[in-house]
Amino acid sequence: MTIKLQNVGKRFDNQWIFKGVSHELFYAKTYAVTGQNGSGKSTLLKVVSGILTPNEGNVLYTKNGAIITPEAALMQSSFCAPYLELPEELTVGELLRFHATQRALEVSFNDILNEIQISETKQIRTLSSGMKQRLKLALAVFSKSDAVFLDEPTSNFDKHWEAWYKSILQHVHGKKLLVISSNHLFEYVDFATEEISLNNYRPS
């Protein structure tokens, strides 16, 4: 999948978050979305992935040389963010099995459980914020998809799990389109070859 941003802008009510973003994102490449707090990193990530529609400009998605709809692109993408909710009433195993009915996994359930170090019988409502983030990150990274979008991916991680994050990104780095929205250099410095700084697209 390739994504082309053409003079993209997004506002909420009458307040512009960013304007004039133009960039092309290629399959198997990794990009970092950076900028000061409030610059719209999470918003741009949602626009790029197809979750949000821009207020001006265009976002074009192509796959194998053919244009596809934002809805089709979203169905072929994985998205992870600390603010995304998980179904609290399920166990970890039940969530994994349900997720697999919606999006095929590229590794086994046991592989994911071994990676995140959480029992499948654990109720999601009992998980810490860091454990929930590990689960969300693993589902995004190990799901069958063309593009992976990560927003502040190591939120609530200690040093051990920050290192784990870098290790599992090897599963997608150079193999899928990967976009990382971050304020922390260590989250993307080893992976991204291009940086989209929203400090350059602040509305006047």
N, C-alpha and C positions, 0 to 999 in steps of 0.2 A: 504494500500500500504506500502511495505517495500522497502527501497533503500539501496543498499550495494555499498560502494565505495572501490575499490580494487586498491591501489597504484596509485591513480589518480594524473595526472600532467597536467598543462595547460601552454602553451606559446603563445606569440604573436610575430610573426616573429622569431627571434632567442633568444628572452628574455623569460626565464621561470618565470612565476608568482608564482607558487607553484609546489611542487613535493611530491610524496609519501603519499598522503592523503588516509588513510584507516579508514573507519567508517561505522557502520550500523545504519540506521535510521528507527525506528519502528513506525507503525501506532499508533495514539493516544498519541504519545510522542512529547515533544517540545525540540528543540535544538537551541542553539545560535552559530552563526558563528562570531567569533571575530578576532581582530588583528589590528595592527597599520595601519595607512593610507598607501595605496599602496600595502598592503599584498595580495589583491585579493579576498576580501570578496564577492563583487558583482559578480565577475567572478565565484567563487566557487558556489554561489547560482544558477547562470545560468546553470552551469554544472550539479549540483544536480537535478535541475528541468527538465533538458532535452533540454533547450534552446540552450546550447552550447555543443559541443562534446569535450571530453578531448583529448589531444595529446598523452597521455600514460595512461595505466591502463584501468579499466573498471568500468562502472556504471550499476548495475543490478537492475531491477525493478521487483517486484513480487506482485501479488494480489491474495488473496485466494489460496496461494500456487503455483500459476502458474506464469511463467515468462511472462512479457509483454514488448513491445517495448518502447523505449524512446518517440516515437510519441504518443503512447497510454497513457503513463504516463503523458505527457504534457497536453493531452486533459482532463485528470481527475484531473488537478491541477489548482490552482489560484496563480497568481503572482502579486505583487504590489511593485512598486519602484517609487521614485520621478522623475526619468528620462523617464518614460514611457509617451508617448504622448496620449492625448485624442483628438477626432475629434472636432475641434474648431467650426465647422459650425453647430453642433447639439445643441439642448437644453438638459438640464439634463434629462427631461422626455423621450426625443427621444433616448438618449443614454441608459437609463435603459431598454426601450422596445427593442431596438436592441440587447443589451447584453443578454436579456432573450431569444432571438431566438437562440443564440449561446451557452449559458450556463444557465441552470435553476437556478432560485433564490430560496433560502430556506425561505425567508420571502417575504412579499408583497412590492410593490412599495412604498406604504404609510409608511410602517415601515422604509424603507431605507431613504425616504425623512425626516421623523421625526428624524432619527438618525443623519443625516448629517446637518439638519437645513438649507437646500437650496431649493428654490422653483423649481418645475419641469419646469417652463417656463423660467428659467434663461439660457441664452446662455453660453455655456462652455467657449467661448472666453472672457467673461466678468468676469469669476471667478478669485479670487486671487489664488496664489500658494497653500495656506493652504486649501482653499475650494476644489481645484482640488485633493489635497492629501486625503482629507476626502472622496471624491467620489470614488477615486481609492481604498482606503482601504476598504470602505464598500462593493464595488463590489467583492473584493477578499475574504473578510470574509464571506459574506452572499451568495456567489454562491455555488451551489452544487458541491462538490469536495472531493477528498480523501486526498489531501495535499494542504497546504497553505504556500507560500514562501513570506516573507516580507523583503524588503531591505530598511534599514533606515526608518522605518515606520512612525515616527513622524516628518519627515522633514517639516519645516515651520509651526509647531504647537506651540501655546502658552500653558501655564500650564493647562488651562481648557480643551483643546483638547487632551493634553497628558493624562489627567485623563480619557477622553472619550475613547481614544485608549485602555487603560487597561480594561475598562468596556466591550467593544465589543469583545475583545479577549476571554472573557468567552464563547462566542458562539462556538469557535473552540478548545479551550484548553482542552486537554484530550479526544477530540472527533475525531480529525483528526491529521495527521502528520503535525506538525507546525515547520517551520524553520525560524528563525529571524536572519538576518545579521545586526550587529549593533556595533557602537562604544560607545553606551550609556547604561550603566548598567540598568537604570530604564526601558528600552524598553523590557528587557528579564528576569530580575532577579526574578520576581514573577511567571514566567512561565517555563523557561527552566530548565531541570534537568541535561542536559549535555552541555558542551561547547566544540566547535571545534575551537581551537585557531590556526590561520594560522601563528602566530609567530613561531610555531613548525615545519612548513613545508616550510620554506624559502629555496630556492635553494642555494647551496653552490657555 
